[in-house]
Amino acid sequence: MSQAFVALGSNLHHPDDQVQRALDELAALPQTRLVKASSLYRTAALGVANQPHPEFPDFINAVAELDTGLAAQDLLAALLGIEAKHGRERPFANAPRVLDLDLLLYDELVLDTATLTLPHPRMHERGFVMLPLAEIAPQRRVGQHGTASALAAACADQGVQRLQAES
């Protein structure tokens, strides 16, 4: 089994429900077990020059840890299939989306192909990835960039808000 981390995000059609459904679908993948899921986090949608976009709804984000027997490319294909099932469209860069699933890390694999780069590029700079990753795997190294907890601390000023669990 391999350890994989997947980022989940949505800002359309009840984003919190989209992320929760996607977590269930990740757990149901063949040869795969959902080990942990982070809390949900709210993040402003960004537009030009990484400034908040007032016309786009906020994102709901999370990170999941999986144990999987699927190869990295097969796991990526499964993630794209889940996105498609949710109605994911890609009309333009940074467009609002029903569901976005990104394979962040897969064991210690370093890969750069036309379809998959691991670790996920720029993940270490993104609070909406690093804060939920640090919640569930604080000591996980992100390539040569450092631990999830250290990288999350460096992203703390990005306006990412952890949501309280419903009681």
Contacts in CASP RR format, 6 or more apart in sequence:
PFRMAT RR
TARGET T0000
AUTHOR 0000-0000-0000
METHOD contacts of the structure
MODEL  1
MSQAFVALGSNLHHPDDQVQRALDELAALPQTRLVKASSLYRTAALGVAN
QPHPEFPDFINAVAELDTGLAAQDLLAALLGIEAKHGRERPFANAPRVLD
LDLLLYDELVLDTATLTLPHPRMHERGFVMLPLAEIAPQRRVGQHGTASA
LAAACADQGVQRLQAES
1 33 0 8 1.000
1 67 0 8 1.000
1 68 0 8 1.000
1 69 0 8 1.000
2 67 0 8 1.000
2 68 0 8 1.000
2 69 0 8 1.000
2 70 0 8 1.000
2 72 0 8 1.000
2 106 0 8 1.000
2 107 0 8 1.000
3 35 0 8 1.000
3 65 0 8 1.000
3 66 0 8 1.000
3 67 0 8 1.000
3 105 0 8 1.000
3 106 0 8 1.000
3 107 0 8 1.000
4 65 0 8 1.000
4 66 0 8 1.000
4 67 0 8 1.000
4 68 0 8 1.000
4 72 0 8 1.000
4 75 0 8 1.000
4 103 0 8 1.000
4 104 0 8 1.000
4 105 0 8 1.000
4 106 0 8 1.000
4 107 0 8 1.000
5 63 0 8 1.000
5 64 0 8 1.000
5 65 0 8 1.000
5 66 0 8 1.000
5 103 0 8 1.000
5 104 0 8 1.000
5 105 0 8 1.000
5 106 0 8 1.000
5 133 0 8 1.000
5 137 0 8 1.000
5 140 0 8 1.000
6 26 0 8 1.000
6 63 0 8 1.000
6 64 0 8 1.000
6 66 0 8 1.000
6 79 0 8 1.000
6 101 0 8 1.000
6 102 0 8 1.000
6 103 0 8 1.000
6 104 0 8 1.000
7 61 0 8 1.000
7 62 0 8 1.000
7 63 0 8 1.000
7 100 0 8 1.000
7 101 0 8 1.000
7 102 0 8 1.000
7 104 0 8 1.000
7 120 0 8 1.000
7 123 0 8 1.000
7 128 0 8 1.000
7 129 0 8 1.000
7 132 0 8 1.000
7 133 0 8 1.000
8 19 0 8 1.000
8 22 0 8 1.000
8 23 0 8 1.000
8 61 0 8 1.000
8 62 0 8 1.000
8 63 0 8 1.000
8 64 0 8 1.000
8 99 0 8 1.000
8 100 0 8 1.000
8 101 0 8 1.000
9 15 0 8 1.000
9 18 0 8 1.000
9 19 0 8 1.000
9 59 0 8 1.000
9 60 0 8 1.000
9 61 0 8 1.000
9 62 0 8 1.000
9 97 0 8 1.000
9 99 0 8 1.000
9 100 0 8 1.000
9 101 0 8 1.000
9 128 0 8 1.000
10 16 0 8 1.000
10 18 0 8 1.000
10 19 0 8 1.000
10 22 0 8 1.000
10 59 0 8 1.000
10 60 0 8 1.000
10 97 0 8 1.000
10 98 0 8 1.000
10 99 0 8 1.000
10 100 0 8 1.000
11 45 0 8 1.000
11 56 0 8 1.000
11 57 0 8 1.000
11 58 0 8 1.000
11 59 0 8 1.000
11 60 0 8 1.000
11 96 0 8 1.000
11 97 0 8 1.000
12 18 0 8 1.000
12 57 0 8 1.000
12 96 0 8 1.000
12 97 0 8 1.000
12 98 0 8 1.000
13 98 0 8 1.000
15 57 0 8 1.000
15 58 0 8 1.000
15 59 0 8 1.000
15 60 0 8 1.000
16 40 0 8 1.000
16 60 0 8 1.000
16 163 0 8 1.000
18 60 0 8 1.000
18 86 0 8 1.000
18 98 0 8 1.000
18 99 0 8 1.000
19 40 0 8 1.000
19 60 0 8 1.000
19 61 0 8 1.000
19 62 0 8 1.000
19 99 0 8 1.000
21 86 0 8 1.000
22 82 0 8 1.000
22 86 0 8 1.000
22 99 0 8 1.000
22 101 0 8 1.000
23 34 0 8 1.000
23 37 0 8 1.000
23 62 0 8 1.000
23 64 0 8 1.000
25 82 0 8 1.000
25 85 0 8 1.000
26 32 0 8 1.000
26 34 0 8 1.000
26 64 0 8 1.000
26 66 0 8 1.000
26 82 0 8 1.000
27 33 0 8 1.000
27 34 0 8 1.000
29 66 0 8 1.000
29 68 0 8 1.000
29 70 0 8 1.000
29 75 0 8 1.000
29 78 0 8 1.000
30 70 0 8 1.000
31 68 0 8 1.000
31 69 0 8 1.000
31 70 0 8 1.000
32 66 0 8 1.000
32 67 0 8 1.000
32 68 0 8 1.000
32 69 0 8 1.000
32 70 0 8 1.000
32 75 0 8 1.000
33 66 0 8 1.000
33 67 0 8 1.000
33 68 0 8 1.000
34 64 0 8 1.000
34 65 0 8 1.000
34 66 0 8 1.000
35 64 0 8 1.000
35 65 0 8 1.000
35 66 0 8 1.000
35 67 0 8 1.000
36 64 0 8 1.000
36 65 0 8 1.000
36 136 0 8 1.000
36 137 0 8 1.000
37 62 0 8 1.000
37 63 0 8 1.000
37 64 0 8 1.000
37 65 0 8 1.000
37 136 0 8 1.000
38 62 0 8 1.000
38 63 0 8 1.000
38 64 0 8 1.000
38 132 0 8 1.000
38 133 0 8 1.000
38 135 0 8 1.000
38 136 0 8 1.000
39 62 0 8 1.000
39 132 0 8 1.000
39 135 0 8 1.000
39 162 0 8 1.000
39 163 0 8 1.000
39 165 0 8 1.000
40 60 0 8 1.000
40 61 0 8 1.000
40 62 0 8 1.000
40 162 0 8 1.000
40 163 0 8 1.000
41 60 0 8 1.000
41 61 0 8 1.000
41 62 0 8 1.000
41 128 0 8 1.000
41 131 0 8 1.000
41 132 0 8 1.000
41 160 0 8 1.000
41 161 0 8 1.000
41 162 0 8 1.000
41 163 0 8 1.000
42 58 0 8 1.000
42 59 0 8 1.000
42 60 0 8 1.000
42 61 0 8 1.000
42 160 0 8 1.000
42 161 0 8 1.000
42 163 0 8 1.000
43 58 0 8 1.000
43 59 0 8 1.000
43 60 0 8 1.000
43 61 0 8 1.000
43 127 0 8 1.000
43 128 0 8 1.000
43 158 0 8 1.000
43 159 0 8 1.000
43 160 0 8 1.000
43 161 0 8 1.000
44 52 0 8 1.000
44 53 0 8 1.000
44 58 0 8 1.000
44 59 0 8 1.000
44 159 0 8 1.000
45 52 0 8 1.000
45 53 0 8 1.000
45 56 0 8 1.000
45 57 0 8 1.000
45 58 0 8 1.000
45 59 0 8 1.000
45 94 0 8 1.000
45 96 0 8 1.000
46 52 0 8 1.000
46 53 0 8 1.000
46 94 0 8 1.000
47 53 0 8 1.000
47 56 0 8 1.000
47 94 0 8 1.000
53 94 0 8 1.000
56 96 0 8 1.000
57 96 0 8 1.000
59 128 0 8 1.000
60 163 0 8 1.000
61 128 0 8 1.000
61 129 0 8 1.000
61 132 0 8 1.000
61 160 0 8 1.000
62 132 0 8 1.000
63 104 0 8 1.000
63 129 0 8 1.000
63 132 0 8 1.000
63 133 0 8 1.000
63 135 0 8 1.000
63 136 0 8 1.000
65 136 0 8 1.000
65 137 0 8 1.000
66 75 0 8 1.000
68 75 0 8 1.000
70 78 0 8 1.000
72 103 0 8 1.000
72 106 0 8 1.000
72 109 0 8 1.000
72 111 0 8 1.000
72 116 0 8 1.000
72 118 0 8 1.000
73 115 0 8 1.000
73 116 0 8 1.000
75 103 0 8 1.000
75 106 0 8 1.000
76 103 0 8 1.000
76 115 0 8 1.000
76 116 0 8 1.000
79 101 0 8 1.000
79 102 0 8 1.000
79 103 0 8 1.000
80 101 0 8 1.000
82 99 0 8 1.000
82 101 0 8 1.000
83 98 0 8 1.000
83 99 0 8 1.000
83 100 0 8 1.000
83 101 0 8 1.000
86 98 0 8 1.000
86 99 0 8 1.000
87 98 0 8 1.000
87 99 0 8 1.000
88 97 0 8 1.000
88 98 0 8 1.000
88 99 0 8 1.000
88 100 0 8 1.000
89 95 0 8 1.000
89 97 0 8 1.000
89 98 0 8 1.000
90 97 0 8 1.000
102 120 0 8 1.000
102 123 0 8 1.000
102 129 0 8 1.000
103 116 0 8 1.000
103 118 0 8 1.000
103 120 0 8 1.000
104 118 0 8 1.000
104 119 0 8 1.000
104 120 0 8 1.000
104 123 0 8 1.000
104 129 0 8 1.000
104 133 0 8 1.000
105 118 0 8 1.000
105 119 0 8 1.000
105 120 0 8 1.000
105 140 0 8 1.000
105 142 0 8 1.000
106 118 0 8 1.000
108 143 0 8 1.000
109 118 0 8 1.000
110 118 0 8 1.000
110 119 0 8 1.000
110 143 0 8 1.000
111 117 0 8 1.000
111 118 0 8 1.000
112 118 0 8 1.000
119 142 0 8 1.000
119 143 0 8 1.000
120 129 0 8 1.000
123 129 0 8 1.000
123 130 0 8 1.000
123 133 0 8 1.000
123 142 0 8 1.000
124 130 0 8 1.000
124 142 0 8 1.000
124 143 0 8 1.000
124 145 0 8 1.000
124 146 0 8 1.000
124 151 0 8 1.000
125 155 0 8 1.000
126 155 0 8 1.000
126 158 0 8 1.000
127 152 0 8 1.000
127 155 0 8 1.000
127 156 0 8 1.000
127 158 0 8 1.000
127 160 0 8 1.000
128 158 0 8 1.000
128 160 0 8 1.000
130 142 0 8 1.000
130 148 0 8 1.000
130 151 0 8 1.000
130 152 0 8 1.000
130 154 0 8 1.000
130 155 0 8 1.000
131 152 0 8 1.000
131 155 0 8 1.000
131 156 0 8 1.000
131 160 0 8 1.000
131 162 0 8 1.000
133 140 0 8 1.000
133 142 0 8 1.000
133 148 0 8 1.000
133 152 0 8 1.000
134 147 0 8 1.000
134 148 0 8 1.000
134 149 0 8 1.000
134 151 0 8 1.000
134 152 0 8 1.000
135 162 0 8 1.000
137 148 0 8 1.000
138 147 0 8 1.000
138 148 0 8 1.000
138 149 0 8 1.000
138 152 0 8 1.000
139 147 0 8 1.000
139 148 0 8 1.000
139 149 0 8 1.000
140 147 0 8 1.000
140 148 0 8 1.000
141 147 0 8 1.000
141 148 0 8 1.000
142 148 0 8 1.000
142 151 0 8 1.000
145 151 0 8 1.000
END
